[in-house]
Amino acid sequence: MIFSTCLRWLAFVCASLTLAAAQTYTVTDLGTLKGDNESSGFWINNSGSVVGCSDTETTYGYPCTGLVAGQHAFLWTESGGMQDLGTLSGGTVSAALGINHDGVIVGYSNQADDLATNFEAVEWSAAGVISNLGTLKEGSSSAAFAINFSGEVAGDSFNSKGIVKVTSWTNDDITNLGGLPDSIFSAGLAINKNGEIAGESVYSYGPPITSHAFRWTGTELVDLGTLDGGVSSMGNGINAAGTVVGQSDGVSTAGVWHAVKWKTDNKIEDLGLLPGGTYSVAFAVNESGVIVGYANISDNAPHAMVWTSSGGMQDLNDLIPAHSGWVLINANSINSSGQIVGYGTKKGYNHAFLLTPKN
């Protein structure tokens, strides 16, 4: 009787593990703004609205580099498809990097007579009206990377001395949050509903680049450090619980980046690699602690990945229908429902994708 009960218990455990590892997704091609040009999805809110960037003039390269005229911000919804958000007056480049649950979008755009590489932080209202968030006093450029429930915006801006500082915008007020001591470039890359910001402060462009991830607590920038022996780390995402995700090098990583996370105690955890791979990067984490990003595989090709505490790191290409025609390259964002956006190749072009959990 005991033996039989144990067998049933083991069968239940094995079945549970199989179900946990079997999360699969449908894949939706979000398209492009023009023809077979390139596109990438950068953020998805809990309503399933996606923002990103698409080329409108060229058919090559990765969109949203900020280097090529004709790259435009987009909003995608299931009912309306992909819509061009345009630029500031006379501008040639824009990108949408964040959207909150009210449909307010942030990113960057250049203006008339500006180079494609000289842009300013912008915000699109839920009605699609674009406004310039501006720069720090006497600064030449800025960018907005994320926006939270309350409309607080995180990003960066040059200051009067030509140094980039972590910057926030709240109710049209711009604030210089500084950077870690002795840094020359600092950016706020993600913000949670509590106003905590994750980002990176760069000390030197090297080689190698030396930088540290940070968490803005609302009163101070906390240095999150690196894996043991590392010289570079970066905080790319943060959830409501304050978990920060990103990447770091270290002695144990042979000097290359591994995806990592920091909990609220600021202790760093190496999230590992895909089988046969040598590097990985984490970009976003949702409220359930599911993390997305990318990592290379044995032939060095980058593949979009998902990480969970129960399943570890998995290649998202193994979790979509076989023979879909897709190679998923990078996963940039995940919402509370587990929907994931990023970009991959399809028929030779980079297209934005949306993954929706099947179960």
SERO-4910 file (N, C-alpha, C, O; in steps of 0.05 Angstrom, whole numbers):
BEGIN
 pado doro    nc1    nc2    nc3   cac1   cac2   cac3    cc1    cc2    cc3    oc1    oc2    oc3
  Met    A     17    -24      0      0      0      0     17     25      0     13     44    -16
  Ile    A     37     26     18     55     49     19     70     52     -7     73     74    -18
  Phe    A     79     29    -19     94     29    -44     77     40    -66     86     56    -83
  Ser    A     52     31    -67     33     40    -87     28     70    -85     27     85   -104
  Thr    A     24     79    -60     20    108    -55     44    124    -64     41    146    -76
  Cys    A     68    114    -59     93    128    -67     94    130    -98    102    151   -109
  Leu    A     86    108   -111     87    108   -140     68    130   -151     74    144   -170
  Arg    A     44    131   -139     24    151   -148     35    179   -143     32    197   -159
  Trp    A     48    183   -120     59    209   -113     81    217   -133     83    240   -142
  Leu    A     99    197   -140    120    203   -159    109    209   -187    119    227   -200
  Ala    A     88    195   -194     75    200   -220     63    228   -221     65    242   -241
  Phe    A     51    236   -198     41    264   -196     63    285   -199     60    304   -213
  Val    A     85    280   -185    107    299   -186    118    301   -214    123    323   -224
  Cys    A    122    278   -227    133    278   -254    114    292   -273    123    307   -290
  Ala    A     88    287   -270     69    300   -288     69    330   -283     67    346   -302
  Ser    A     72    338   -258     72    367   -251     97    380   -263     95    402   -274
  Leu    A    120    367   -261    144    378   -273    142    380   -303    152    399   -315
  Thr    A    130    360   -316    126    361   -345    109    384   -353    115    398   -372
  Leu    A     87    389   -338     70    411   -344     84    437   -340     81    456   -356
  Ala    A    101    439   -319    115    464   -313    135    470   -335    139    494   -342
  Ala    A    147    450   -347    167    454   -367    155    457   -395    169    463   -414
  Ala    A    129    452   -397    116    451   -423    102    477   -431     86    476   -450
  Gln    A    107    499   -417     95    524   -425    102    530   -454    126    533   -461
  Thr    A     82    532   -471     87    538   -499     71    564   -507     55    573   -492
  Tyr    A     77    574   -531     67    600   -539     57    599   -568     68    584   -585
  Thr    A     37    615   -574     31    622   -601     47    646   -609     55    661   -591
  Val    A     54    649   -634     70    672   -642     55    688   -663     45    678   -683
  Thr    A     55    714   -658     41    733   -676     61    752   -689     77    764   -674
  Asp    A     61    754   -715     78    773   -729     65    801   -728     43    804   -738
  Leu    A     78    820   -715     67    846   -712     71    863   -737     60    885   -739
  Gly    A     86    853   -756     89    867   -782    109    890   -781    125    892   -762
  Thr    A    107    908   -800    124    931   -802    106    955   -811     83    951   -819
  Leu    A    118    978   -811    103   1002   -820    103   1004   -851     87   1018   -862
  Lys    A    122    989   -864    124    991   -893    136    966   -904    158    959   -896
  Gly    A    123    953   -923    134    931   -938    146    910   -920    135    901   -900
  Asp    A    170    901   -928    185    880   -913    208    893   -897    228    879   -892
  Asn    A    204    918   -890    225    931   -873    226    918   -846    211    900   -840
  Glu    A    244    928   -829    250    916   -803    232    928   -781    224    951   -783
  Ser    A    227    913   -759    213    923   -736    222    908   -711    232    886   -713
  Ser    A    217    920   -688    223    907   -662    204    916   -641    198    940   -640
  Gly    A    193    898   -625    176    905   -603    192    909   -578    208    892   -570
  Phe    A    188    932   -564    204    938   -541    190    936   -514    202    931   -494
  Trp    A    163    940   -514    149    939   -488    121    931   -493    109    937   -514
  Ile    A    109    916   -474     81    908   -475     69    914   -448     80    907   -427
  Asn    A     45    927   -448     32    932   -422     12    909   -416     10    890   -432
  Asn    A     -1    911   -394    -19    889   -385    -44    886   -402    -59    866   -399
  Ser    A    -50    905   -419    -72    904   -437    -64    891   -464    -81    886   -481
  Gly    A    -39    885   -467    -29    873   -492    -22    893   -514    -17    885   -536
  Ser    A    -21    919   -507    -12    939   -527     19    938   -528     32    937   -507
  Val    A     30    939   -552     58    937   -556     69    963   -569     57    974   -587
  Val    A     92    972   -560    106    994   -573    134    985   -581    145    966   -571
  Gly    A    144   1000   -601    171    993   -611    179   1011   -633    173   1035   -633
  Cys    A    193   1001   -653    204   1017   -675    204   1001   -700    208    976   -700
  Ser    A    199   1014   -723    200   1001   -749    213   1020   -769    209   1044   -769
  Asp    A    229   1008   -787    240   1024   -809    218   1030   -829    200   1014   -834
  Thr    A    219   1055   -840    200   1063   -860    213   1069   -887    200   1074   -907
  Glu    A    240   1070   -887    254   1078   -912    273   1057   -922    278   1055   -946
  Thr    A    285   1041   -904    305   1021   -912    296    993   -905    278    989   -889
  Thr    A    308    973   -918    301    946   -913    323    930   -900    324    905   -903
  Tyr    A    341    943   -887    364    929   -876    369    937   -847    361    959   -839
  Gly    A    383    920   -833    393    927   -806    371    926   -784    348    922   -790
  Tyr    A    380    929   -760    363    928   -737    351    956   -732    365    976   -731
  Pro    A    324    957   -729    311    983   -725    317    995   -697    326    981   -679
  Cys    A    312   1021   -695    316   1035   -669    345   1037   -661    351   1036   -637
  Thr    A    363   1039   -680    390   1045   -673    395   1074   -667    415   1081   -655
  Gly    A    376   1091   -675    380   1120   -672    400   1131   -691    410   1153   -687
  Leu    A    406   1116   -712    427   1125   -731    417   1129   -759    430   1142   -775
  Val    A    393   1118   -765    384   1118   -793    358   1133   -795    338   1126   -781
  Ala    A    356   1153   -813    331   1167   -818    310   1148   -827    315   1129   -843
  Gly    A    285   1152   -818    263   1135   -827    255   1114   -807    236   1100   -811
  Gln    A    270   1112   -784    261   1094   -763    240   1108   -746    246   1129   -734
  His    A    216   1096   -745    194   1109   -731    183   1092   -709    182   1068   -710
  Ala    A    174   1106   -688    160   1093   -666    133   1082   -675    120   1093   -692
  Phe    A    125   1059   -663     98   1049   -669     84   1040   -644     96   1035   -623
  Leu    A     57   1039   -647     39   1027   -627     24   1005   -642     13   1009   -663
  Trp    A     24    981   -630      9    958   -641    -12    950   -621     -7    946   -597
  Thr    A    -37    947   -631    -58    935   -615    -72    914   -631    -70    914   -656
  Glu    A    -85    895   -618    -98    873   -632   -120    883   -651   -124    872   -672
  Ser    A   -133    904   -642   -156    915   -658   -146    933   -680   -158    935   -702
  Gly    A   -125    948   -675   -116    968   -694    -91    962   -710    -84    977   -729
  Gly    A    -77    940   -703    -52    934   -717    -31    954   -711    -31    966   -689
  Met    A    -11    957   -729     12    974   -724      6   1003   -735     -1   1007   -758
  Gln    A     10   1022   -717      6   1050   -724     31   1066   -721     45   1063   -701
  Asp    A     37   1083   -740     61   1100   -739     55   1123   -720     36   1138   -724
  Leu    A     73   1126   -700     69   1148   -680     82   1174   -689     78   1194   -676
  Gly    A     98   1173   -710    110   1197   -720    133   1208   -704    144   1193   -687
  Thr    A    140   1232   -708    163   1245   -696    155   1273   -686    133   1283   -692
  Leu    A    174   1286   -672    171   1315   -667    171   1329   -694    180   1318   -714
  Ser    A    162   1354   -695    159   1369   -720    185   1369   -736    206   1378   -727
  Gly    A    184   1359   -760    207   1359   -778    227   1337   -773    248   1336   -786
  Gly    A    222   1320   -753    241   1299   -746    241   1276   -765    223   1273   -781
  Thr    A    262   1260   -764    266   1237   -782    268   1211   -768    267   1190   -780
  Val    A    272   1212   -741    276   1187   -725    259   1189   -700    258   1210   -687
  Ser    A    247   1166   -693    234   1164   -666    233   1135   -658    236   1117   -675
  Ala    A    230   1130   -632    227   1103   -622    209   1104   -598    211   1123   -582
  Ala    A    192   1084   -594    175   1082   -571    186   1059   -554    188   1036   -563
  Leu    A    193   1065   -529    208   1046   -512    191   1037   -488    198   1016   -476
  Gly    A    170   1051   -481    154   1043   -458    125   1052   -461    120   1073   -473
  Ile    A    107   1037   -449     78   1044   -449     67   1035   -422     71   1013   -414
  Asn    A     51   1053   -410     39   1045   -384     10   1035   -389      1   1033   -412
  His    A     -4   1030   -367    -30   1017   -370    -52   1036   -378    -75   1028   -383
  Asp    A    -46   1062   -378    -64   1082   -388    -60   1088   -418    -74   1104   -430
  Gly    A    -40   1075   -429    -34   1079   -458    -16   1102   -464    -13   1110   -487
  Val    A     -4   1114   -443     16   1135   -448     43   1123   -455     52   1104   -442
  Ile    A     55   1133   -476     79   1121   -488    103   1141   -485     99   1165   -487
  Val    A    127   1130   -480    151   1147   -479    172   1135   -498    172   1112   -505
  Gly    A    191   1152   -505    213   1144   -522    231   1168   -529    237   1184   -512
  Tyr    A    238   1170   -554    254   1192   -563    248   1200   -592    236   1184   -607
  Ser    A    256   1224   -600    252   1233   -627    272   1256   -632    279   1271   -614
  Asn    A    281   1259   -657    296   1283   -664    276   1304   -675    253   1298   -678
  Gln    A    287   1328   -680    270   1350   -690    281   1359   -717    302   1350   -727
  Ala    A    268   1378   -729    276   1390   -754    305   1399   -752    313   1413   -733
  Asp    A    321   1393   -773    349   1402   -775    368   1388   -756    392   1394   -756
  Asp    A    357   1370   -739    375   1354   -722    385   1330   -736    372   1319   -754
  Leu    A    409   1321   -729    419   1296   -738    402   1273   -727    389   1276   -707
  Ala    A    402   1250   -741    387   1227   -732    396   1218   -704    381   1205   -690
  Thr    A    421   1224   -697    433   1216   -672    428   1235   -649    436   1230   -626
  Asn    A    416   1258   -655    412   1279   -635    382   1281   -629    368   1294   -644
  Phe    A    373   1268   -607    345   1267   -602    338   1275   -574    355   1279   -557
  Glu    A    312   1278   -569    302   1287   -542    281   1268   -533    266   1255   -549
  Ala    A    278   1265   -507    257   1249   -494    230   1259   -502    226   1284   -502
  Val    A    212   1241   -509    185   1249   -516    164   1231   -503    170   1210   -492
  Glu    A    140   1242   -503    117   1227   -492     94   1229   -512     88   1251   -521
  Trp    A     80   1207   -517     56   1207   -532     33   1203   -513     33   1184   -498
  Ser    A     13   1220   -514    -11   1216   -498    -27   1192   -508    -21   1182   -529
  Ala    A    -46   1184   -492    -63   1161   -501    -78   1167   -527    -86   1149   -541
  Ala    A    -80   1193   -533    -93   1201   -558    -73   1203   -581    -81   1209   -604
  Gly    A    -48   1198   -575    -27   1198   -596    -13   1224   -600      2   1227   -620
  Val    A    -18   1244   -583     -5   1270   -586     23   1270   -574     26   1262   -551
  Ile    A     43   1278   -590     71   1277   -581     79   1303   -568     71   1325   -577
  Ser    A     95   1301   -546    105   1325   -533    134   1321   -526    143   1298   -520
  Asn    A    149   1342   -526    178   1341   -520    182   1344   -489    173   1364   -477
  Leu    A    195   1324   -477    199   1325   -448    224   1342   -441    227   1349   -418
  Gly    A    240   1348   -461    263   1365   -456    287   1352   -445    288   1327   -441
  Thr    A    307   1368   -438    333   1358   -427    339   1373   -401    326   1392   -394
  Leu    A    359   1363   -387    369   1378   -364    380   1405   -374    386   1408   -398
  Lys    A    382   1424   -356    390   1451   -363    416   1451   -380    436   1441   -372
  Glu    A    414   1463   -404    436   1466   -422    446   1439   -433    467   1437   -445
  Gly    A    430   1418   -429    436   1392   -441    430   1391   -471    412   1406   -480
  Ser    A    443   1374   -485    440   1373   -514    422   1350   -524    413   1351   -547
  Ser    A    417   1331   -507    402   1307   -516    391   1292   -492    401   1294   -470
  Ser    A    369   1277   -497    357   1261   -475    341   1239   -487    336   1238   -511
  Ala    A    334   1219   -471    317   1197   -480    301   1187   -456    310   1186   -434
  Ala    A    276   1179   -462    258   1167   -441    256   1137   -447    248   1130   -469
  Phe    A    261   1120   -427    261   1092   -430    237   1077   -419    230   1055   -428
  Ala    A    225   1088   -398    204   1074   -385    185   1093   -371    192   1115   -363
  Ile    A    159   1083   -367    139   1099   -354    122   1080   -336    116   1058   -345
  Asn    A    115   1089   -312    100   1072   -294     71   1079   -292     61   1097   -307
  Phe    A     57   1066   -274     28   1069   -271     21   1099   -266      0   1109   -276
  Ser    A     38   1113   -251     32   1140   -243     41   1161   -263     37   1185   -259
  Gly    A     53   1152   -285     63   1171   -305     91   1181   -300    100   1199   -314
  Glu    A    105   1169   -280    133   1177   -275    150   1164   -297    147   1141   -304
  Val    A    168   1180   -308    185   1171   -331    214   1170   -322    224   1187   -308
  Ala    A    228   1149   -331    256   1145   -326    271   1146   -352    262   1137   -373
  Gly    A    295   1158   -351    312   1159   -375    339   1171   -369    350   1167   -348
  Asp    A    349   1186   -389    375   1200   -385    376   1226   -400    359   1231   -417
  Ser    A    395   1242   -393    399   1268   -406    427   1277   -403    439   1274   -382
  Phe    A    438   1290   -424    463   1304   -421    458   1329   -403    437   1340   -403
  Asn    A    479   1336   -387    477   1361   -372    495   1382   -385    506   1378   -407
  Ser    A    498   1405   -372    514   1427   -383    543   1420   -386    557   1433   -402
  Lys    A    553   1399   -372    581   1392   -374    585   1369   -394    607   1359   -397
  Gly    A    564   1361   -408    567   1340   -428    567   1312   -417    575   1294   -431
  Ile    A    559   1309   -391    558   1283   -378    529   1274   -377    511   1290   -370
  Val    A    524   1248   -383    497   1238   -382    489   1229   -354    504   1215   -341
  Lys    A    466   1238   -345    457   1232   -318    430   1218   -319    414   1221   -337
  Val    A    425   1202   -298    399   1190   -294    378   1212   -291    382   1231   -276
  Thr    A    356   1210   -306    337   1232   -306    309   1221   -302    302   1200   -312
  Ser    A    292   1236   -288    264   1229   -286    247   1253   -293    255   1276   -289
  Trp    A    223   1247   -303    204   1268   -309    178   1261   -295    168   1239   -297
  Thr    A    168   1280   -279    143   1276   -264    126   1301   -266    135   1323   -258
  Asn    A    102   1299   -277     84   1322   -280     99   1345   -293     97   1368   -284
  Asp    A    113   1340   -315    127   1360   -331    152   1371   -317    165   1389   -328
  Asp    A    159   1361   -293    183   1370   -279    205   1350   -285    202   1326   -282
  Ile    A    229   1360   -293    252   1343   -298    271   1344   -275    276   1365   -264
  Thr    A    281   1321   -267    299   1319   -244    324   1304   -251    323   1282   -263
  Asn    A    347   1314   -243    373   1302   -246    378   1283   -222    381   1293   -200
  Leu    A    377   1257   -227    382   1238   -205    411   1231   -202    419   1215   -184
  Gly    A    428   1241   -219    457   1237   -217    466   1211   -229    456   1202   -249
  Gly    A    486   1199   -217    498   1174   -225    515   1164   -203    520   1178   -183
  Leu    A    525   1139   -206    543   1129   -186    569   1145   -186    576   1156   -207
  Pro    A    583   1147   -163    607   1164   -162    627   1158   -184    633   1135   -189
  Asp    A    637   1180   -196    658   1178   -217    649   1167   -243    665   1162   -261
  Ser    A    623   1163   -247    613   1153   -273    611   1176   -293    609   1200   -285
  Ile    A    613   1169   -319    612   1189   -340    586   1187   -356    580   1204   -372
  Phe    A    571   1165   -352    546   1161   -367    528   1145   -349    535   1123   -340
  Ser    A    504   1155   -343    485   1140   -326    457   1143   -338    449   1164   -347
  Ala    A    442   1120   -339    416   1120   -350    397   1104   -334    404   1083   -323
  Gly    A    372   1114   -331    351   1099   -318    335   1084   -339    323   1096   -357
  Leu    A    337   1057   -339    326   1041   -361    299   1028   -355    286   1020   -374
  Ala    A    291   1027   -330    266   1015   -323    255   1028   -297    271   1037   -281
  Ile    A    229   1028   -293    217   1040   -269    193   1023   -262    177   1014   -279
  Asn    A    190   1018   -235    166   1003   -226    145   1021   -215    149   1046   -214
  Lys    A    123   1010   -206    100   1026   -197    107   1042   -172     92   1061   -166
  Asn    A    128   1034   -158    135   1048   -133    155   1071   -139    164   1085   -120
  Gly    A    163   1075   -164    181   1096   -171    210   1087   -168    228   1104   -172
  Glu    A    216   1062   -163    243   1052   -162    253   1049   -191    238   1040   -208
  Ile    A    278   1056   -195    290   1056   -222    314   1038   -223    330   1038   -205
  Ala    A    316   1022   -245    340   1006   -249    355   1017   -273    343   1028   -292
  Gly    A    382   1015   -273    397   1025   -295    426   1019   -293    434    999   -281
  Glu    A    442   1036   -306    471   1031   -308    486   1057   -306    478   1077   -317
  Ser    A    509   1056   -292    529   1077   -292    555   1067   -304    566   1047   -295
  Val    A    564   1081   -325    589   1073   -339    612   1090   -328    610   1114   -326
  Tyr    A    634   1076   -323    658   1090   -313    678   1094   -336    693   1114   -336
  Ser    A    679   1075   -354    698   1076   -376    688   1060   -400    676   1039   -396
  Tyr    A    693   1069   -424    685   1055   -448    706   1035   -457    702   1020   -477
  Gly    A    728   1034   -442    748   1013   -446    762   1013   -473    766   1035   -484
  Pro    A    768    989   -484    758    964   -474    774    954   -450    798    960   -447
  Pro    A    761    937   -432    733    931   -432    717    954   -420    727    970   -405
  Ile    A    690    955   -426    673    974   -413    671    967   -383    668    944   -376
  Thr    A    673    988   -367    670    984   -338    645    999   -330    642   1023   -335
  Ser    A    627    985   -316    601    997   -308    589    981   -285    597    958   -281
  His    A    571    994   -271    556    980   -250    526    985   -252    518   1008   -259
  Ala    A    510    965   -248    482    968   -246    475    982   -220    489    982   -200
  Phe    A    451    996   -221    442   1010   -196    412   1007   -193    398   1001   -212
  Arg    A    403   1012   -169    375   1015   -163    371   1043   -150    384   1049   -130
  Trp    A    353   1059   -161    345   1084   -149    322   1078   -130    301   1068   -139
  Thr    A    325   1083   -104    305   1076    -84    284   1097    -79    264   1092    -65
  Gly    A    288   1120    -92    271   1143    -86    286   1164    -71    278   1188    -71
  Thr    A    307   1156    -58    324   1176    -44    354   1173    -51    369   1193    -47
  Glu    A    362   1150    -61    391   1147    -68    394   1126    -89    377   1108    -94
  Leu    A    418   1128   -103    426   1107   -122    443   1087   -107    463   1093    -94
  Val    A    434   1061   -108    448   1040    -95    464   1024   -115    453   1014   -135
  Asp    A    490   1022   -111    508   1007   -129    502    977   -124    505    967   -102
  Leu    A    494    963   -146    488    934   -144    512    916   -149    510    892   -145
  Gly    A    534    928   -157    558    912   -161    557    893   -184    540    895   -202
  Thr    A    575    873   -183    577    853   -204    580    825   -192    582    822   -168
  Leu    A    580    805   -209    588    778   -200    617    780   -191    631    798   -199
  Asp    A    626    761   -174    653    762   -163    674    765   -185    675    750   -204
  Gly    A    691    786   -181    712    791   -200    704    805   -225    721    809   -243
  Gly    A    679    813   -227    669    827   -251    677    856   -253    683    869   -232
  Val    A    676    867   -277    681    896   -281    658    910   -293    658    935   -295
  Ser    A    637    895   -302    615    907   -316    588    894   -308    586    870   -308
  Ser    A    568    911   -303    541    901   -298    522    922   -307    529    945   -310
  Met    A    496    914   -311    476    932   -322    449    923   -312    443    899   -313
  Gly    A    432    942   -303    405    936   -294    385    944   -315    382    968   -320
  Asn    A    372    925   -328    354    931   -350    325    931   -343    309    944   -357
  Gly    A    317    917   -322    289    915   -315    285    913   -285    303    906   -270
  Ile    A    260    920   -277    253    919   -248    223    914   -246    208    926   -261
  Asn    A    215    897   -228    187    892   -224    177    906   -198    193    919   -184
  Ala    A    152    902   -192    140    916   -169    152    908   -143    152    923   -124
  Ala    A    162    883   -142    175    873   -117    203    884   -113    215    880    -92
  Gly    A    213    898   -133    240    909   -132    262    892   -142    285    898   -139
  Thr    A    255    869   -154    275    851   -166    286    865   -191    270    872   -209
  Val    A    312    867   -193    325    879   -216    338    857   -233    350    839   -222
  Val    A    336    859   -259    349    839   -277    367    854   -297    362    877   -303
  Gly    A    387    840   -306    405    851   -325    427    832   -332    422    809   -338
  Gln    A    452    842   -332    475    825   -338    499    833   -323    502    856   -314
  Ser    A    518    814   -320    544    820   -307    564    800   -317    558    778   -324
  Asp    A    589    809   -317    611    790   -321    623    784   -294    615    794   -273
  Gly    A    642    766   -294    655    757   -269    676    736   -275    678    726   -297
  Val    A    691    729   -254    712    708   -258    699    682   -267    710    668   -285
  Ser    A    676    675   -256    663    650   -263    651    650   -291    643    629   -302
  Thr    A    648    674   -304    636    675   -330    657    679   -352    650    683   -375
  Ala    A    682    676   -345    704    679   -364    704    707   -377    712    711   -400
  Gly    A    695    727   -362    695    754   -371    674    762   -391    675    784   -402
  Val    A    654    745   -395    631    752   -413    606    755   -396    605    744   -374
  Trp    A    586    768   -407    561    773   -393    545    748   -388    542    731   -406
  His    A    534    746   -364    513    726   -358    488    742   -348    491    762   -334
  Ala    A    465    732   -356    440    744   -345    440    740   -314    448    719   -304
  Val    A    432    761   -300    432    760   -271    407    774   -260    392    788   -275
  Lys    A    402    769   -234    381    784   -221    390    792   -193    406    777   -181
  Trp    A    380    814   -184    386    823   -156    359    825   -142    340    838   -152
  Lys    A    356    812   -119    332    816   -103    335    841    -86    355    855    -88
  Thr    A    316    846    -69    316    871    -54    339    872    -34    345    894    -24
  Asp    A    351    849    -27    374    850    -10    400    856    -25    422    856    -14
  Asn    A    397    861    -52    419    868    -70    439    846    -75    460    850    -86
  Lys    A    432    821    -66    449    798    -73    445    790   -102    422    789   -111
  Ile    A    467    785   -116    466    778   -144    464    748   -149    477    733   -134
  Glu    A    449    740   -169    446    712   -176    451    708   -206    439    722   -222
  Asp    A    469    690   -212    475    683   -240    453    665   -251    447    644   -239
  Leu    A    440    673   -273    417    658   -284    426    637   -304    410    622   -315
  Gly    A    452    636   -310    462    615   -327    461    621   -357    459    643   -366
  Leu    A    461    599   -373    464    600   -402    444    580   -414    434    562   -401
  Leu    A    440    583   -440    427    562   -456    448    540   -462    472    546   -462
  Pro    A    439    516   -467    458    494   -472    477    500   -495    469    508   -517
  Gly    A    503    497   -489    523    503   -509    531    532   -512    549    538   -527
  Gly    A    517    550   -498    522    578   -501    544    588   -482    553    574   -464
  Thr    A    552    613   -487    573    626   -471    565    652   -459    578    662   -441
  Tyr    A    542    664   -468    534    690   -456    503    691   -455    489    676   -469
  Ser    A    493    709   -438    464    713   -436    459    741   -424    476    752   -410
  Val    A    436    752   -430    428    779   -421    398    778   -414    382    767   -429
  Ala    A    391    790   -391    362    792   -383    353    821   -387    367    840   -379
  Phe    A    329    824   -399    319    851   -404    295    859   -387    291    882   -382
  Ala    A    278    840   -379    254    847   -365    245    825   -347    252    801   -351
  Val    A    230    832   -326    219    813   -307    191    821   -300    185    845   -295
  Asn    A    172    802   -299    144    809   -292    139    805   -262    157    797   -247
  Glu    A    114    809   -254    107    807   -226    109    779   -215    111    775   -191
  Ser    A    109    759   -233    112    731   -224    141    722   -223    146    699   -217
  Gly    A    159    740   -230    187    733   -230    197    720   -255    220    710   -255
  Val    A    181    719   -276    190    707   -301    207    728   -316    199    751   -318
  Ile    A    230    719   -326    250    737   -337    254    730   -367    254    707   -375
  Val    A    257    751   -383    262    747   -412    287    762   -421    295    782   -408
  Gly    A    299    753   -443    322    766   -454    332    751   -478    317    741   -495
  Tyr    A    358    747   -480    370    731   -501    396    718   -492    408    727   -473
  Ala    A    404    698   -507    429    684   -501    438    670   -526    422    664   -544
  Asn    A    464    664   -528    473    649   -552    471    619   -547    469    609   -525
  Ile    A    471    604   -570    470    575   -569    497    565   -579    516    581   -583
  Ser    A    499    539   -584    525    527   -590    539    537   -615    563    538   -617
  Asp    A    523    546   -635    535    558   -660    538    588   -658    544    601   -678
  Asn    A    535    599   -634    539    627   -627    516    645   -636    517    669   -634
  Ala    A    494    633   -647    471    649   -656    456    658   -631    451    643   -613
  Pro    A    447    684   -631    431    694   -608    402    684   -611    390    684   -632
  His    A    391    674   -588    364    665   -587    349    678   -564    361    681   -542
  Ala    A    324    685   -568    307    695   -546    304    674   -525    301    651   -531
  Met    A    305    683   -500    303    663   -478    283    672   -457    276    696   -455
  Val    A    273    653   -441    256    658   -418    268    643   -395    278    620   -398
  Trp    A    267    655   -371    278    642   -347    256    642   -325    243    662   -320
  Thr    A    253    618   -313    235    616   -290    250    601   -267    270    587   -272
  Ser    A    241    605   -243    255    592   -220    252    562   -222    269    547   -211
  Ser    A    230    552   -234    225    523   -235    239    510   -259    247    487   -258
  Gly    A    241    525   -281    251    513   -306    278    522   -315    290    512   -334
  Gly    A    289    543   -301    315    554   -309    312    569   -336    290    579   -342
  Met    A    334    570   -351    334    585   -376    326    566   -399    337    544   -402
  Gln    A    307    575   -415    297    560   -438    298    577   -463    293    601   -463
  Asp    A    304    563   -486    304    576   -512    274    579   -521    260    559   -523
  Leu    A    266    604   -526    238    608   -534    232    595   -561    209    590   -567
  Asn    A    252    590   -577    248    577   -603    238    549   -599    226    537   -618
  Asp    A    244    537   -576    235    510   -571    206    509   -560    195    488   -556
  Leu    A    194    533   -555    168    534   -542    147    546   -560    125    552   -551
  Ile    A    153    549   -586    134    558   -606    129    535   -626    145    517   -627
  Pro    A    108    537   -642    102    515   -661    126    509   -680    139    528   -690
  Ala    A    131    484   -684    152    476   -703    145    485   -731    122    487   -738
  His    A    166    491   -746    163    499   -774    147    525   -777    133    530   -797
  Ser    A    149    542   -757    134    568   -757    147    588   -777    134    607   -785
  Gly    A    172    583   -784    186    602   -801    201    623   -786    215    640   -798
  Trp    A    198    623   -759    211    643   -742    237    633   -731    240    609   -725
  Val    A    256    651   -727    278    648   -709    277    672   -690    283    694   -697
  Leu    A    269    666   -665    265    687   -645    293    695   -634    307    678   -623
  Ile    A    300    720   -637    327    729   -631    329    742   -603    347    737   -588
  Asn    A    309    759   -597    311    774   -572    284    778   -560    265    785   -575
  Ala    A    281    774   -534    256    780   -520    261    805   -502    279    804   -485
  Asn    A    246    826   -507    251    851   -493    233    857   -469    241    871   -451
  Ser    A    209    846   -469    189    853   -448    169    831   -444    164    815   -462
  Ile    A    159    829   -419    139    809   -412    118    822   -394    126    837   -375
  Asn    A     93    818   -398     72    830   -381     63    810   -360     73    788   -358
  Ser    A     43    819   -344     34    802   -322     20    777   -330     18    757   -315
  Ser    A     10    776   -355     -3    752   -366     17    733   -379     10    711   -388
  Gly    A     43    741   -379     63    724   -391     67    728   -421     82    713   -434
  Gln    A     53    748   -433     58    754   -461     85    767   -464     94    783   -447
  Ile    A     99    760   -486    127    768   -490    129    782   -517    117    772   -537
  Val    A    144    803   -518    150    817   -544    180    819   -548    195    819   -529
  Gly    A    187    821   -573    215    824   -581    218    825   -611    200    836   -625
  Tyr    A    239    813   -622    241    812   -651    255    786   -658    270    774   -643
  Gly    A    250    777   -683    262    753   -694    263    755   -724    252    774   -735
  Thr    A    275    736   -737    276    736   -766    254    718   -777    249    696   -767
  Lys    A    242    728   -798    222    713   -813    225    720   -842    222    744   -850
  Lys    A    230    700   -859    235    704   -887    257    724   -892    257    740   -911
  Gly    A    277    723   -875    301    740   -879    300    768   -868    320    783   -871
  Tyr    A    278    775   -855    275    802   -844    271    801   -814    259    782   -804
  Asn    A    279    822   -800    274    825   -772    245    836   -768    239    858   -778
  His    A    228    821   -755    201    830   -749    195    828   -720    205    810   -706
  Ala    A    179    848   -710    170    846   -682    151    823   -679    135    817   -696
  Phe    A    153    809   -656    135    787   -650    121    791   -623    130    806   -606
  Leu    A     98    777   -621     84    775   -596     79    746   -590     68    731   -606
  Leu    A     89    736   -567     84    709   -558     62    710   -537     63    725   -518
  Thr    A     42    692   -540     20    690   -521     20    661   -509     19    642   -525
  Pro    A     21    658   -483     20    631   -471     -4    615   -480    -26    626   -481
  Lys    A      0    590   -486    -22    572   -494    -37    561   -470    -60    555   -471
  Asn    A    -22    558   -447    -35    545   -424    -27    559   -398    -36    551   -377
***
